[in-house]
Amino acid sequence: MISDIGNRNTRHAVHGASREILLGFWKVHILHHASEGAVHGQWIISELRRHGYELSPGTLYPLLERMERHGWLRCRKAAGGGARARKDYRLTREGREVLALVREQLEELYREVAAE
């Protein structure tokens, strides 16, 4: 299992590179699943765990907020839930465009790196 970046027991240089790469992977997973329907933080954590990533809420929620600021996700807070109400995230039109671009790039990257 790939642990949350703060818990990894690796050398510093690899640690920094791993963090940047994993953040990209996590964003792609989030975009993909948000394209299928609304997702919320705890579900995302569970889903990423299923793929072998161990991600803390302290890493996920700022990531979701950044994706929302970029215009890729739209957040809707559950009515009447107070300050800690569940937030559902959906893909925006811009998020769909980004996901389409990422999918094209992934196909090219796969052909170049993995399909040798």
Kinemage of the C-alpha trace (Angstrom):
@kinemage 1
@onewidth
@group {chain A} dominant
@subgroup {mainchain}
@vectorlist {calphas} color= white
{ca met a 1} P 0.000 0.000 0.000
{ca ile a 2} L 1.282 3.476 -0.839
{ca ser a 3} L 1.000 5.571 2.308
{ca asp a 4} L 0.096 9.204 2.659
{ca ile a 5} L 3.124 11.290 1.765
{ca gly a 6} L 3.766 12.401 5.335
{ca asn a 7} L 3.992 8.795 6.503
{ca arg a 8} L 6.311 7.479 3.781
{ca asn a 9} L 9.627 6.089 4.916
{ca thr a 10} L 11.749 7.060 1.911
{ca arg a 11} L 14.662 9.339 1.151
{ca his a 12} L 13.812 13.034 0.952
{ca ala a 13} L 14.441 13.424 -2.811
{ca val a 14} L 12.255 10.450 -3.691
{ca his a 15} L 9.701 11.657 -1.166
{ca gly a 16} L 9.318 15.033 -2.906
{ca ala a 17} L 9.073 13.491 -6.354
{ca ser a 18} L 6.605 10.862 -5.127
{ca arg a 19} L 4.388 13.533 -3.607
{ca glu a 20} L 4.144 15.468 -6.849
{ca ile a 21} L 3.455 12.366 -8.928
{ca leu a 22} L 0.906 10.949 -6.488
{ca leu a 23} L -0.961 14.261 -6.346
{ca gly a 24} L -1.413 14.014 -10.103
{ca phe a 25} L -2.659 10.424 -9.867
{ca trp a 26} L -5.101 11.359 -7.112
{ca lys a 27} L -6.444 14.282 -9.151
{ca val a 28} L -7.049 12.018 -12.144
{ca his a 29} L -8.907 9.501 -9.960
{ca ile a 30} L -11.053 12.288 -8.496
{ca leu a 31} L -11.847 13.774 -11.911
{ca his a 32} L -12.755 10.337 -13.252
{ca his a 33} L -15.072 9.412 -10.395
{ca ala a 34} L -16.657 12.878 -10.254
{ca ser a 35} L -17.461 12.444 -13.959
{ca glu a 36} L -19.588 9.420 -13.028
{ca gly a 37} L -21.570 11.223 -10.320
{ca ala a 38} L -21.263 13.152 -7.088
{ca val a 39} L -18.448 12.076 -4.764
{ca his a 40} L -17.625 13.096 -1.209
{ca gly a 41} L -14.407 13.116 0.769
{ca gln a 42} L -14.784 9.937 2.798
{ca trp a 43} L -15.841 7.976 -0.295
{ca ile a 44} L -12.808 9.304 -2.196
{ca ile a 45} L -10.490 8.252 0.630
{ca ser a 46} L -12.020 4.748 0.595
{ca glu a 47} L -11.819 4.505 -3.189
{ca leu a 48} L -8.189 5.626 -3.305
{ca arg a 49} L -7.420 3.141 -0.528
{ca arg a 50} L -8.918 0.419 -2.743
{ca his a 51} L -6.309 1.381 -5.354
{ca gly a 52} L -3.484 1.123 -2.828
{ca tyr a 53} L -3.171 4.756 -1.751
{ca glu a 54} L -3.385 5.773 1.895
{ca leu a 55} L -4.530 9.378 1.943
{ca ser a 56} L -5.396 11.492 4.975
{ca pro a 57} L -8.271 13.994 5.140
{ca gly a 58} L -5.629 16.671 5.757
{ca thr a 59} L -4.223 15.937 2.300
{ca leu a 60} L -7.502 15.299 0.471
{ca tyr a 61} L -9.613 18.288 1.467
{ca pro a 62} L -7.077 20.954 0.438
{ca leu a 63} L -6.672 19.048 -2.845
{ca leu a 64} L -10.448 19.134 -3.432
{ca glu a 65} L -10.512 22.847 -2.612
{ca arg a 66} L -7.730 23.502 -5.161
{ca met a 67} L -9.598 21.523 -7.802
{ca glu a 68} L -12.705 23.565 -7.039
{ca arg a 69} L -10.741 26.851 -7.310
{ca his a 70} L -9.454 25.698 -10.715
{ca gly a 71} L -13.077 25.308 -11.765
{ca trp a 72} L -12.855 21.535 -12.277
{ca leu a 73} L -15.245 20.594 -9.463
{ca arg a 74} L -18.397 22.141 -8.051
{ca cys a 75} L -19.116 21.602 -4.376
{ca arg a 76} L -22.550 21.345 -2.809
{ca lys a 77} L -22.840 21.233 0.969
{ca ala a 78} L -25.591 19.112 2.525
{ca ala a 79} L -28.420 21.336 3.752
{ca gly a 80} L -28.797 21.690 7.495
{ca gly a 81} L -25.535 19.912 8.243
{ca gly a 82} L -23.746 22.790 9.918
{ca ala a 83} L -20.058 23.577 9.612
{ca arg a 84} L -19.032 19.939 9.179
{ca ala a 85} L -21.765 18.978 6.726
{ca arg a 86} L -20.898 16.517 3.996
{ca lys a 87} L -19.780 18.145 0.762
{ca asp a 88} L -20.583 16.501 -2.547
{ca tyr a 89} L -18.327 17.253 -5.503
{ca arg a 90} L -19.358 17.069 -9.155
{ca leu a 91} L -17.357 17.588 -12.290
{ca thr a 92} L -17.911 20.887 -14.100
{ca arg a 93} L -17.826 21.437 -17.859
{ca glu a 94} L -14.250 22.660 -17.495
{ca gly a 95} L -13.458 19.575 -15.416
{ca arg a 96} L -14.790 17.354 -18.213
{ca glu a 97} L -12.530 19.132 -20.688
{ca val a 98} L -9.535 18.635 -18.388
{ca leu a 99} L -10.411 14.957 -17.926
{ca ala a 100} L -10.667 14.468 -21.702
{ca leu a 101} L -7.219 16.025 -22.138
{ca val a 102} L -5.776 13.894 -19.335
{ca arg a 103} L -7.181 10.744 -20.921
{ca glu a 104} L -5.517 11.592 -24.238
{ca gln a 105} L -2.231 12.289 -22.500
{ca leu a 106} L -2.472 9.060 -20.492
{ca glu a 107} L -2.930 7.028 -23.675
{ca glu a 108} L 0.142 8.645 -25.213
{ca leu a 109} L 2.158 8.214 -22.024
{ca tyr a 110} L 1.144 4.561 -21.754
{ca arg a 111} L 2.230 3.894 -25.351
{ca glu a 112} L 5.570 5.567 -24.730
{ca val a 113} L 6.428 4.334 -21.229
{ca ala a 114} L 4.553 1.145 -20.394
{ca ala a 115} L 3.822 -0.573 -23.686
{ca glu a 116} L 7.437 -1.196 -24.650
